[in-house]
Amino acid sequence: MNYSNPRYQNQGIHVLATIFTVENGVFKVLLINRKNEPYKNMWSLVGGAVYCDERVEDALRREVKEKTGIENISFRHFGIYSRPDRAPKFRMLGLGYIAVVDHQEVTFLRETTQTNNAEWFDIKKLPPLAFDHEEIVADAIEFLKANINDGEILKELFPQYFTLPELHKAYECILDRKLDRRNFRKKLLKDGIIEDTGLMSRTQKVKSSKLYQFAKLSK
């Protein structure tokens, strides 16, 4: 390897966080409004460049904290974006990560030194996005749909125990299609994705319902 070769120079790495939630039956992604160039005042995914002295995972956590204040959420890598012209000035390799969170449990900063604002956006009503972030959001959605039966991904969306109607509604929202309630319950129990806890929800407003949990959480 010849380090002086100009074809090795002027390259960097972006870490990009697609943070999803379900709110009142609407599937949403967290976006930030950029305060600085490039793409000043445009909306984008949360993320930024990796420093030369840090690991990619550390860079992801740092960027998310700096631009939203959010900490302690779990991410999973899902894609690499290597188009040479995906960023202006010089090449930036993009690494896509996904997280699913309970919006009631996550608070974020509306403005930072690098952002004008942060908002949850309906995935069906996204504004124009900076860089290639529309492509990355679309890929993240497909990744989530393909892996929706992985309790390790969806567990952050729910408390430890949840009712079947709550889970059914979230699945329909993410998959963007109707699911038969009876078959939905049978399949998830048969496949060992969820399990009956033997507990019941307690509320004065509606009839009590059985409480379930993701099977992996009990192991």
C-alpha positions as CSV (number, residue, x, y, z in Angstrom):
1,M,0.0,0.0,0.0
2,N,1.4,3.4,-1.1
3,Y,0.1,5.9,1.5
4,S,1.2,8.8,-0.7
5,N,-1.2,7.7,-3.5
6,P,-3.7,10.5,-3.8
7,R,-6.5,8.0,-4.4
8,Y,-6.2,7.0,-0.7
9,Q,-6.6,10.6,0.6
10,N,-9.5,12.9,1.4
11,Q,-11.8,10.1,2.7
12,G,-13.8,9.8,5.9
13,I,-16.6,7.8,7.6
14,H,-20.1,8.9,8.5
15,V,-22.1,7.1,11.2
16,L,-25.9,7.5,10.7
17,A,-28.6,6.7,13.2
18,T,-32.1,5.9,12.1
19,I,-34.1,6.1,15.3
20,F,-37.7,4.9,15.0
21,T,-40.7,5.0,17.2
22,V,-44.4,4.3,17.0
23,E,-46.7,7.1,18.4
24,N,-50.5,6.9,18.3
25,G,-50.4,4.4,15.5
26,V,-47.9,6.4,13.4
27,F,-44.5,5.0,12.5
28,K,-41.9,7.8,12.9
29,V,-38.2,8.6,12.5
30,L,-36.2,11.1,14.4
31,L,-34.6,13.9,12.3
32,I,-32.4,16.9,13.0
33,N,-32.3,20.2,11.2
34,R,-28.7,21.1,10.4
35,K,-27.3,24.4,11.6
36,N,-24.0,24.1,9.6
37,E,-22.9,23.5,6.0
38,P,-23.1,21.3,4.1
39,Y,-26.9,21.2,3.7
40,K,-27.5,24.0,6.2
41,N,-31.1,24.2,7.4
42,M,-32.0,20.9,5.8
43,W,-33.3,17.9,7.7
44,S,-31.1,14.8,8.1
45,L,-30.6,11.7,10.1
46,V,-28.7,12.0,13.4
47,G,-25.1,11.3,12.8
48,G,-21.7,12.7,11.7
49,A,-18.1,12.0,11.1
50,V,-15.9,9.5,12.9
51,Y,-12.8,10.9,14.5
52,C,-9.5,9.2,13.6
53,D,-8.8,8.3,17.2
54,E,-12.2,6.6,18.1
55,R,-14.0,3.4,17.3
56,V,-17.1,3.5,15.1
57,E,-19.4,2.5,17.9
58,D,-18.0,5.3,20.1
59,A,-18.5,7.8,17.4
60,L,-22.1,6.8,16.9
61,R,-22.8,7.2,20.6
62,R,-21.0,10.6,20.7
63,E,-22.8,12.0,17.6
64,V,-26.2,11.0,18.9
65,K,-25.5,12.5,22.3
66,E,-24.0,15.7,20.9
67,K,-26.9,16.3,18.5
68,T,-29.9,15.1,20.5
69,G,-28.8,14.5,24.1
70,I,-30.0,10.9,23.8
71,E,-27.9,8.2,25.6
72,N,-28.2,4.5,26.4
73,I,-30.2,3.2,23.5
74,S,-29.3,0.0,21.5
75,F,-28.2,0.2,17.9
76,R,-27.8,-2.4,15.2
77,H,-25.7,-2.0,12.1
78,F,-27.7,-2.6,8.9
79,G,-26.0,-1.0,5.9
80,I,-22.9,0.5,4.2
81,Y,-23.2,3.5,1.8
82,S,-20.2,3.8,-0.5
83,R,-21.2,5.9,-3.4
84,P,-18.1,8.2,-4.0
85,D,-20.2,11.3,-4.4
86,R,-22.6,10.9,-1.5
87,A,-21.0,13.8,0.3
88,P,-19.5,17.1,-1.1
89,K,-15.8,18.0,-0.9
90,F,-14.5,14.5,-0.3
91,R,-15.6,10.9,0.0
92,M,-17.5,9.8,3.1
93,L,-18.3,6.2,3.6
94,G,-21.7,5.9,5.4
95,L,-22.4,3.3,8.1
96,G,-26.2,2.9,8.8
97,Y,-27.5,2.0,12.3
98,I,-31.0,1.4,13.5
99,A,-32.7,1.8,16.9
100,V,-36.4,1.4,17.9
101,V,-37.4,3.4,21.1
102,D,-40.4,4.2,23.2
103,H,-41.0,7.9,22.5
104,Q,-42.4,8.3,26.0
105,E,-39.2,7.2,27.5
106,V,-36.8,9.2,25.3
107,T,-36.4,12.9,25.5
108,F,-34.1,14.9,23.2
109,L,-32.7,18.4,22.8
110,R,-34.5,20.7,20.3
111,E,-31.4,22.7,19.6
112,T,-27.7,22.2,20.0
113,T,-24.5,23.9,18.7
114,Q,-24.9,21.9,15.5
115,T,-28.7,21.7,15.1
116,N,-31.6,24.1,14.8
117,N,-34.2,21.6,15.8
118,A,-35.1,17.9,16.2
119,E,-38.5,16.3,15.5
120,W,-40.2,13.0,15.1
121,F,-41.5,12.7,11.5
122,D,-44.1,10.4,10.0
123,I,-42.2,8.1,7.7
124,K,-44.8,8.8,5.0
125,K,-44.4,12.6,5.3
126,L,-40.7,13.1,5.3
127,P,-39.2,16.5,4.3
128,P,-36.4,16.5,1.7
129,L,-33.3,15.1,3.4
130,A,-29.6,15.9,3.2
131,F,-27.0,13.7,1.6
132,D,-28.5,10.2,0.7
133,H,-30.5,10.0,3.9
134,E,-33.8,9.3,2.1
135,E,-32.2,6.1,0.7
136,I,-30.8,5.2,4.1
137,V,-34.2,5.7,5.8
138,A,-35.9,3.5,3.2
139,D,-33.3,0.8,3.7
140,A,-33.6,1.0,7.5
141,I,-37.4,0.5,7.2
142,E,-37.0,-2.6,5.0
143,F,-34.4,-3.9,7.5
144,L,-36.8,-3.4,10.4
145,K,-39.7,-5.1,8.5
146,A,-37.5,-8.1,7.7
147,N,-36.3,-8.4,11.3
148,I,-39.5,-7.4,13.1
149,N,-39.8,-10.8,14.8
150,D,-36.5,-10.3,16.6
151,G,-37.5,-9.4,20.1
152,E,-34.1,-7.8,20.7
153,I,-35.0,-5.0,18.2
154,L,-38.5,-4.3,19.3
155,K,-38.0,-4.7,23.1
156,E,-37.0,-1.0,23.4
157,L,-40.4,0.0,22.0
158,F,-42.3,-1.6,24.8
159,P,-42.1,-1.9,28.6
160,Q,-41.1,-5.4,29.8
161,Y,-44.8,-6.5,29.8
162,F,-47.3,-5.5,27.1
163,T,-50.7,-6.5,25.8
164,L,-51.3,-8.3,22.6
165,P,-53.4,-5.4,21.1
166,E,-50.4,-3.0,21.8
167,L,-48.0,-5.3,20.0
168,H,-50.5,-6.0,17.1
169,K,-51.0,-2.3,16.5
170,A,-47.2,-1.7,16.4
171,Y,-46.7,-4.6,13.9
172,E,-49.4,-3.2,11.6
173,C,-47.9,0.3,11.8
174,I,-44.4,-0.8,11.0
175,L,-45.4,-3.4,8.3
176,D,-48.0,-0.9,6.9
177,R,-50.6,-3.6,6.4
178,K,-53.5,-5.3,8.3
179,L,-52.8,-8.5,10.3
180,D,-55.4,-11.0,11.4
181,R,-55.5,-10.8,15.2
182,R,-56.0,-14.5,15.8
183,N,-53.3,-15.7,13.4
184,F,-51.0,-13.0,14.7
185,R,-51.2,-14.3,18.3
186,K,-50.9,-17.9,17.2
187,K,-47.8,-17.4,15.0
188,L,-45.9,-15.3,17.6
189,L,-46.6,-17.9,20.3
190,K,-45.8,-20.8,18.1
191,D,-42.5,-19.3,16.9
192,G,-41.5,-18.5,20.4
193,I,-41.3,-14.8,19.8
194,I,-43.5,-13.9,22.8
195,E,-44.8,-15.7,25.8
196,D,-47.8,-15.3,28.2
197,T,-46.5,-14.0,31.5
198,G,-49.6,-15.2,33.4
199,L,-50.2,-11.6,34.5
200,M,-53.1,-9.3,33.7
201,S,-53.1,-5.6,33.0
202,R,-55.0,-3.5,35.6
203,T,-56.9,-0.4,34.5
204,Q,-60.2,1.1,35.4
205,K,-61.0,2.3,31.9
206,V,-60.9,-0.9,29.9
207,K,-61.2,-4.6,30.4
208,S,-58.1,-6.3,31.8
209,S,-55.9,-8.0,29.2
210,K,-53.2,-10.7,29.3
211,L,-49.7,-9.4,29.6
212,Y,-47.0,-10.8,27.3
213,Q,-43.2,-10.4,27.0
214,F,-40.6,-11.1,24.4
215,A,-39.4,-14.7,25.0
216,K,-35.7,-13.7,24.9
217,L,-36.1,-11.3,27.7
218,S,-36.9,-14.1,30.1
219,K,-33.9,-16.2,29.3
